[in-house]
Amino acid sequence: QSVLRDQCELGIRFLDLRIARKPAGGSRLFFAHGIYTLMTVKEALEELALWLDAHPKEIIIISCSHFESLTDEDHIQLVEFIMSLFSKKLCFSKVNNQSSS
């Protein structure tokens, strides 16, 4: 069972994901909320994507933060993974680039 999937089943629609690299975790990323999780970020997000596939009318807001001990390359790979995994499910905010004159 995925903790994220279980939370979605209980009605949670906002997820605060604090991402970190364990000192001895190799290149894998984990969640860190005081302690490190056993499930990797990729495993959990894949479970969440499956849940969203099964519930196409649902919307989940995911806040990713902290990124403890991540390198720039880790961050790039994480963003690419998220964009690939969720592809058309992602909602991007539009930024108003007009300058005030």
Phi, psi and omega in degrees: 000140177265132178299319180295317179296318178299319179295320177297318178298331179274359176102001178291133180232003174235123181242126178259100185255111179262111191260138182211160172255126176293144178305324180245027185265006182068218182269358182283145179254146181231173172265144179228105174239069185091315174229162178277144176281163175276328180277139179284164178300315181299316179299315182293317180293326176296319176296320179295320178297320177297319179297316179296324176299322181281345182228068189295346180266359181272152176236133178235133176260126182243122176254115177258132182210181178073297178051045183297125177068013178280141174273171175300320179296319176303314183296316179299314180296322179295314179299315179298320179296313181298315181295322178290315184293314186263344179024259186287353179278347184282142173245125180257141176277147178265133180258132177276110183266013181285134176269149179274122182249000000 
